Amino acid sequence: MDKPGAKLDTQHNLTRYKSLVSECKDLLVVLLTTQLEEMFEQATPTLLDFSDKAETNDKQRLFYDAINQIKKLRDEVEYTFREEIGIGFEVFSKGNTIPSAGKSVNVNQEGELSIVDNQELEEHIASERIVSKTENHWYQELYGLSKRMGLIQGGVELSMEEIPGGPAHTMYAFEVAARRFEFDLTVLLIIYALFDKYVMQQSGDLYESYNAKLIEAGIFPNLKLTINKPNTYHSSEADLVQSVPLPNDGNRETQPTPPPSDAAKTPAPQTQQPSAFSPTAANYDLSSQQKGEISTERAANIAIGEEIFQSIRSIMADRRRADPSFRNHPEINPSIKGVVMTERPELVASLHTIQPPSGTAYIPGFEDTEVEPDNIEIDHGLLQEIRATLVTERDKLYNSVDKNTIPTADLDTIELVGMLFEHVLNDEELPNIVKALISHLHTPYLKIAIIDQSFLVDAEHTARQLLNQVVDAGKQWVDEQNLHSGLYYPMKEIVNEILNTFNDDLAVIDKVQEKLSHQIEELNQKAQIVEERAREAAKGRERLESARSRAHRLIDGKLGGHTIHPIVTRFLNAAWLDKMILMMLRNPNIEKTEEWRDVVTVIDTITWVCDAKNQAGDQTIFKQTVSNLKEVIENGLASLGDYHQPDSQALFQLLDSFARGIPASKIKIESNKENVTSRFGPPKEAEQKRTPLNAKERKIADILANIEFGTWFELLDDSQAKRELKLSWFSPVTKKYMFVDRSGIQAFVISTDDLVRQISNRTARVVTKSNKPFVDATLNTIKTMLLKTFGMEQPAVLK
């Protein structure tokens, strides 16, 4: 929820600093143009060198052609590059998000169906690498720009890619400009490498000048960001101390935050603190598993979890040493003597006293005596209350236990569990009502993590699996519009049971985790059965529609060009049509059999009789044909029961009249059932001719042709409501896709063209579902976030 006046403040600042932003744009355009000119000067000798080393004449000609293209289009490319930089600043000046590298192709983190060929993908990857390397190399300067330009936009938090003239924006501008060359991928990647070398890697002075202009205008003149690397930690895990004074419209001189005390600056000695556990020692509690009984694969996964956990702890330790509130902690300041550290049993007991009781209102505003409605929405304000409650619980703990007496290992655990639950509240896929429910597990999980720290490193820890399942089940099996369907109330019972019975015995967690697993498995099985039935029903409807269409086409084709009595038309399009459709449904290959040829012969004979009735000829043959025809029809309709008897009797009377030579105009046949129609209904009307797909849409259709069943989409249904549905089946006959909801129920059917156009118009997209469990993914996210926040390089990821 936006704060009142936020947009007004933003507009006020943008207006106030409009001329400053324009000056910054001019500065960057001049400096970047100079660097770009240097790049183009080096392009020709570089491409000549590549041509000399080319293995074939075609490759050599490729580089020569590229040189000619650069000479021909260089001025246009430079002009486009400058224009794109200017556009970015103009967009920023209006308070909007600027375009940046990676947004020019349809590859994103939101799961949209990627409409890219190999060249576009390679370009995207190359751009991302260049931007990432530049951001890491000039992090300090870019950090200052993000804060200062964020102030201009009203004090918002600007990411690196949102800085006008930053690496992402500059790379985007060059991507757009370089498209004019229409280079082959090989040449384009060489040009990108030159751009990286002569423009991006030389941007340090540019960013310093950029910052200097903003400082001259009084924007964060005292902003400090220094990197200190203690000897006791890996050099990649740098200690960042930042001081960001709050602005006061530039009228009052700002004061930096005082530097940390000498004690805080001094790295703590490496005391023998117990780590979370040692994977090789096998001396830790895995709840349901006996000590020492773990597989090699699990031990390897635990080692990876330990690496992540210890990396996070090391960052937290760096930050805590710079925090004045911990200056009296003996593990941080060795000069502090005589402090009695709090033992874990005492810490767990304190947590138990602040744990919310069972029956506490799970939704703010609803007392425990009230029944939660079946349709409820929790707004942003209520979520903020929940966040405040989690903070209050930790504050209560620190009020009852001095945090300077809590071992740093336990402090890390408390903080990390808090971050896990903060990520629960930030998960956009999780219904808010589930967030409110899960938040009540915060303190129990603090106890679990203190009792057994392997929770934070062992992916198979029962409590960790339970939290993963609760989050996943909340996404899949809770509908805020209908709480009584799915798992909301069973999950509520589980939360109640934990709050009621869990003290320090992890067997309670084993029990509820097993219970939830069974409930999820039952729902998954039901959903699979329902989906299979929906798929089979759709296939059945398709077979029926196919049979109906083919039978109608055959009859219409046979009757074309003949003068047919209405009784004959009605008979063929009702009784005999049903006969044919039923045969097709029973045997998909019936049209290749002798039996089918006999059925078709009946139609041919009827049309012959209608044509020959008034012709001079052998009446004996005509009458014999009519007699045989009646017998064949009667036998053929025997399997259909009496439903079509009125039509067959009317036909027989008509045929007898023909045999007696009565003119068709004088034949009067009364039927007591005039409106007998096909039991299978009329064929669907042919769809109106559609507008052909354009080139972009055809490319999307090609991708869709190979998409797997089970893929999740976000799309607009018939009521234009945005829904997340799973692709279950595709009809090769009608060219339509069938989607089901999470319960396996058919929810939406859409033609290929309509789905393609939704994707092209960005009203539909593929939803990427991460297979990584919630806790695993969140710990990795926390580690990355902390590394980025405190200016440390991301170490190689263990796989």
SULRANOR-V272967 format. One record per run of one state. SS is the DSSP state (H for helix, E for strand, C for the rest). FROM is the first residue (numbers start at 1). LEN is the number of residues. Records with the same first field share a line. If there is no record, write none. Layout:
SS=FROM-LEN  FROM-LEN
This chain:
C=1-5  17-1  53-4  94-24  138-1  153-7  163-4  182-3  201-3  217-7  229-10  244-18  266-20  287-2  290-6  322-2  327-15  343-1  355-25  401-2  407-1  427-5  452-1  457-5  479-7  487-1  502-5  560-6  587-3  593-1  613-6  637-1  641-4  660-4  667-28  706-6  717-5  732-4  741-5  761-4  768-6  790-10
H=6-11  18-35  57-37  118-20  139-14  160-3  167-15  185-16  204-13  262-4  296-26  324-3  344-11  380-21  403-3  408-19  432-20  453-4  462-16  488-14  507-53  566-21  590-3  594-19  619-18  638-3  645-15  664-3  695-11  752-9  774-16
E=224-5  239-5  286-1  289-1  342-1  406-1  478-1  486-1  712-5  722-10  736-5  746-6  765-3
